[in-house]
Amino acid sequence: MASYLVAHITITDPEGYECYLDGFDEVFARFRGEVVAVDDEAEVLEGTWDHGRTVIIRFPSEAELLAWYRSPEYQALAEHRRRASTAAIALVHGRE
């Protein structure tokens, strides 16, 4: 069953965040994920949306999502993101 990573990100240091983006594709390509959406101006239909960027990534399974997210390569890269932004990130299970 597919699993999704959903991230709401507020970029506080655009230049620092570029360091994260510069290495993202190389690390991500080693895993079986697909970036489904990246939107810096999501249209809010209800409630409040406190973050500027929304990212949705699909993986074939929870195990593959966690293998990418927990990999030493991604965690090293993610330090750039953590220094340059604040984020709320969730693993969301798809429907069968």
N, C-alpha and C positions, 0 to 999 in steps of 0.2 A: 504494500500500500504506500502511495506517495506521502511524503512529509514535506512541510514547507518551513522555511525560516522566514519570519516576518520581523523586520527591523524598522523602528522609528528612530531617526537620527537627527540630532541638532548639531550642525557643524559649527564649532567655535573658532577653529583655526583652519581656514581654507587651504593655506599653503601646506600645513602639516597633513591635512587630510589627503592632499594630492600624493604624498609619500605612500599612503595606504593604497590608493587607487593605482599607483604606478606598479605595485607588486601583485595586485589582486588577481589579474587574469592568469599570470604564470602559476600561482599556487592553485587557483580554482580549477584550471584545466586538468589537473591530475585526478580530479574527482568527477563523479557522474551527475553533477548538478546542472541546473539551467536557471539563469537569471530570468525571471518572468516579468518583473516590473521594477523600474527605478523612477520615482516621481518626486520632484522637488516642490510641487504645488498641487497636492492631492485636493480634489474638490470635497469639502466637508459637507456631508448630507445631513448629519445629526451630531450633536454634541460638540466637543472641542477637540482640536488636533494640535497638540503642543509641540510637535516636531516638524522640521522643515522637509526632511527626506524620508520617503517610505521605500523600502526594498522588500521584494518577495522573491525567494529562491526556492525552486522545487528540486527535490531529490527522489530517486526511486523508492527509498526506504528511510526510516528513522536511523538505522545503523549507518547508512552512507552519509546522511546529514551530519551525524555526530562524528564520524570518522574525519570528515573535512573540518568541522568546527574545532574539534579537539586536537587536530594534527599539530605537531610542533611548528611546522612551517606556517600554518595559518595563525596560530597563537602568537608567534613572533611578529607577524605582519599586523595583527590586530592591535598590538601595542601602539602603533602609529595612530590607528583609529581612536583608541581610548584617550590618547593625549590630545587629539584634535577635535573631539566631539563628545557628546553625551548620547547614550542610546538606551532604548528598551528593545530587547531581542527575545523572541519567543519561537519555540518549536511548535508547529501546529500540525496535527495529524489530518491527512486527507481522508476522504470517504471512499469506501470500497464500492 
